[in-house]
Structures are given as C-alpha cells and as structure tokens.
C-alpha cells in the first residue's frame, strides 16, 4: 500500500507544472451561471485524454422544478452541461464520487480587483482569479489524482465517479441533477476550500424572498404614506435576531471557532421607483443556513414562524412568498 501511495504522490509532484497550466486555462474561461459551456469543454477534453467513460447532459428544468430541494433562478439549462466521468473498478469494492462545481460567483466591479478576475496570473506560489480556490483548483486536483491512478496502472476494486457540475453557486441544481440521474456511491469527496482540513459536516442552505408592503404617497406628504424601505429595516433586524437564536443552538465541537456557523444573509434588495415617492413595496432576498443535523423543512418552518411573529404587528403589510 505504501508503495502505491508513493507512486501516486510522485506522479502528482512531477506533474505540478502541467496542472498549474491547466488550472490557469480553466480560470481564464469565465464560467458564471449560464455560461459554463466553455469551461466544461476544457474539462471534457482533459477527461477524454484520460480515456474515461463520459456522461454529458444538460439538466432538465422540468424534471427538477417540483423537487423539494430544487433552487435556481434559471428555467433552462441549455448550453450548461453536466459531466460525469467513470473510472471502473473490478466491481467488488466500495465506490467513490469526486464532486466539484465549474461555476463561479460573478466578479462584481473589476476595478476593485488587484489582479484581473480571469487572468489566472501566477505570482510566486499563488494563482489569482475567480475559481482558483472555489473551486476549479479542487477540480484540477481531483482530475490529477485520477490521472495519477490511471498512469500508475493501479487497479481499483470500486468505481470512481468524477463529477463536474453546474449551478452550485445558485442552489446546487447541478449536483441534484446527477442524483436524479442515478449517480450514488458509498462515499463522496468535495474539495471545496477548507484550508486543507477535513470537514465531515457542512451547513446546507435555502433561499428566501420577503415582500414588504407599504403605502404609496408623494414625498412632499410622506406622512400620509408608509415607507416599505423603512419597514424593511425592522424586518432585517428581526431576521438578524433569528440568526442569533439559531446559532446559539450549535454546540458541535467541529464548528468551534466559526463566528457564525449557519448565517442568514440578505443579499438582494429591490424597491422604490422614484426619489420623490414613498415606496409601497420592497423585496428582500437572501440565504438561510441549515445546520448539518437539521432538515430544510424544519429550517423553513422556523423561518416562517419567526416572520409570522413580526406580521402580528404589521398585518397585511408583510407577505412571504
């Protein structure tokens, strides 16, 4: 066993430069949600070079839309393929899924970046760009590990499934699509950035949308209206108190040292149509963390009940959707 481990490690170390070049190429191919095909094409090219069996398909919105764990702002995944590559074993061992996502978070204001977000620039022992750690770097590490196994002629007992999925940053529809397609295994490794530590437990998440209702009026007589923006401040504060309550229950030592194990984040606000008008509606959208031993259904129920408390003194002015 030690000899096999040494073979694999030696191969990986001797192919570091090639892997860095491959990672830089992946980073330079922008792959935000809805624009993953270019980066996936690069992955497909690499997997074919390794001689792996490939399953490439575009996830079906119609097959996922009614699933309780489906979350995505998209209604079509056209030109956004999922990829599963299979390294077959002899059939009498346990199987493993190696899962990584190809999509990256939008870069925001490019002028605020010290290094261009899609440069893949290497300075010293660091590479810069969107996806370097989250998580194209992890994907390249998975592919290099599989390549090392193949080139070292190591025969496995169980199957390995490498998955390069889309749409992780917007709710995980890519991985859900692989599950619905029938891909299951005895174990899973997901090389998200963890500072090289093992995370056997991880928070989940659900998205929410709150619609705050006010009463329109002219800005010159704003006292005749009810500002949805001002009301939303109470809503945000109420949600922050829920975050404190939910996190006070987290006692698992694995989360020790993490300031907020299951955050609730409000990431989008939309409201108002004219500077001189009292806004009659505002929409808050956000993400609620779900604890490892908690179901999404339980988290949703607590969230809804918490908002319902606020509605007791704002009846008819706050709606959940």
ChimeraX attribute file (.defattr): number of C-alpha atoms within 10 A of each C-alpha:
attribute: neighborCount
match mode: 1-to-1
recipient: residues
	/A:1	6
	/A:2	7
	/A:3	8
	/A:4	13
	/A:5	11
	/A:6	11
	/A:7	17
	/A:8	22
	/A:9	15
	/A:10	13
	/A:11	18
	/A:12	19
	/A:13	11
	/A:14	10
	/A:15	13
	/A:16	13
	/A:17	11
	/A:18	12
	/A:19	18
	/A:20	17
	/A:21	13
	/A:22	17
	/A:23	21
	/A:24	23
	/A:25	16
	/A:26	28
	/A:27	27
	/A:28	18
	/A:29	20
	/A:30	24
	/A:31	25
	/A:32	20
	/A:33	21
	/A:34	16
	/A:35	19
	/A:36	24
	/A:37	22
	/A:38	16
	/A:39	21
	/A:40	25
	/A:41	15
	/A:42	14
	/A:43	20
	/A:44	20
	/A:45	10
	/A:46	16
	/A:47	21
	/A:48	12
	/A:49	10
	/A:50	16
	/A:51	13
	/A:52	20
	/A:53	14
	/A:54	17
	/A:55	13
	/A:56	14
	/A:57	16
	/A:58	16
	/A:59	25
	/A:60	15
	/A:61	17
	/A:62	10
	/A:63	10
	/A:64	17
	/A:65	14
	/A:66	10
	/A:67	11
	/A:68	9
	/A:69	16
	/A:70	16
	/A:71	20
	/A:72	19
	/A:73	9
	/A:74	12
	/A:75	10
	/A:76	14
	/A:77	21
	/A:78	14
	/A:79	14
	/A:80	24
	/A:81	21
	/A:82	25
	/A:83	24
	/A:84	23
	/A:85	23
	/A:86	18
	/A:87	19
	/A:88	16
	/A:89	16
	/A:90	10
	/A:91	11
	/A:92	10
	/A:93	12
	/A:94	14
	/A:95	19
	/A:96	18
	/A:97	21
	/A:98	22
	/A:99	20
	/A:100	26
	/A:101	27
	/A:102	30
	/A:103	30
	/A:104	24
	/A:105	15
	/A:106	13
	/A:107	15
	/A:108	9
	/A:109	8
	/A:110	11
	/A:111	9
	/A:112	10
	/A:113	11
	/A:114	8
	/A:115	14
	/A:116	16
	/A:117	23
	/A:118	21
	/A:119	17
	/A:120	24
	/A:121	16
	/A:122	13
	/A:123	8
	/A:124	6
	/A:125	5
	/A:126	9
	/A:127	19
	/A:128	19
	/A:129	22
	/A:130	26
	/A:131	27
	/A:132	23
	/A:133	17
	/A:134	20
	/A:135	21
	/A:136	26
	/A:137	23
	/A:138	23
	/A:139	28
	/A:140	21
	/A:141	18
	/A:142	20
	/A:143	20
	/A:144	19
	/A:145	16
	/A:146	21
	/A:147	21
	/A:148	20
	/A:149	21
	/A:150	17
	/A:151	13
	/A:152	14
	/A:153	12
	/A:154	13
	/A:155	11
	/A:156	18
	/A:157	14
	/A:158	18
	/A:159	20
	/A:160	22
	/A:161	25
	/A:162	25
	/A:163	27
	/A:164	25
	/A:165	26
	/A:166	32
	/A:167	29
	/A:168	20
	/A:169	18
	/A:170	17
	/A:171	19
	/A:172	18
	/A:173	25
	/A:174	30
	/A:175	22
	/A:176	20
	/A:177	22
	/A:178	19
	/A:179	11
	/A:180	13
	/A:181	10
	/A:182	8
	/A:183	14
	/A:184	14
	/A:185	15
	/A:186	11
	/A:187	11
	/A:188	15
	/A:189	15
	/A:190	16
	/A:191	24
	/A:192	18
	/A:193	13
	/A:194	9
	/A:195	7
	/A:196	8
	/A:197	8
	/A:198	9
	/A:199	13
	/A:200	8
	/A:201	12
	/A:202	15
	/A:203	14
	/A:204	17
	/A:205	21
	/A:206	18
	/A:207	17
	/A:208	18
	/A:209	16
	/A:210	18
	/A:211	19
	/A:212	24
	/A:213	23
	/A:214	23
	/A:215	15
	/A:216	18
	/A:217	18
	/A:218	15
	/A:219	15
	/A:220	10
	/A:221	11
	/A:222	16
	/A:223	11
	/A:224	13
	/A:225	17
	/A:226	19
	/A:227	23
	/A:228	24
	/A:229	22
	/A:230	14
	/A:231	18
	/A:232	22
	/A:233	11
	/A:234	12
	/A:235	19
	/A:236	14
	/A:237	11
	/A:238	15
	/A:239	20
	/A:240	16
	/A:241	14
	/A:242	18
	/A:243	20
	/A:244	14
	/A:245	11
	/A:246	21
	/A:247	18
	/A:248	11
	/A:249	9
	/A:250	16
	/A:251	10
	/A:252	10
	/A:253	7
	/A:254	13
	/A:255	15
	/A:256	11
	/A:257	8
	/A:258	8
	/A:259	9
	/A:260	16
	/A:261	22
	/A:262	23
	/A:263	20
	/A:264	24
	/A:265	17
	/A:266	17
	/A:267	9
	/A:268	11
	/A:269	14
	/A:270	12
	/A:271	15
	/A:272	17
	/A:273	11
	/A:274	10
	/A:275	9
	/A:276	13
	/A:277	17
	/A:278	26
	/A:279	25
	/A:280	20
	/A:281	23
	/A:282	21
	/A:283	18
	/A:284	18
	/A:285	15
	/A:286	15
	/A:287	19
	/A:288	22
	/A:289	22
	/A:290	23
	/A:291	21
	/A:292	16
	/A:293	10
	/A:294	11
	/A:295	12
	/A:296	19
	/A:297	13
	/A:298	11
	/A:299	18
	/A:300	16
	/A:301	12
	/A:302	14
	/A:303	17
	/A:304	13
	/A:305	12
	/A:306	15
	/A:307	19
	/A:308	16
	/A:309	11
	/A:310	15
	/A:311	16
	/A:312	10
	/A:313	10
	/A:314	15
	/A:315	11
	/A:316	11
	/A:317	17
	/A:318	23
	/A:319	16
	/A:320	12
	/A:321	6
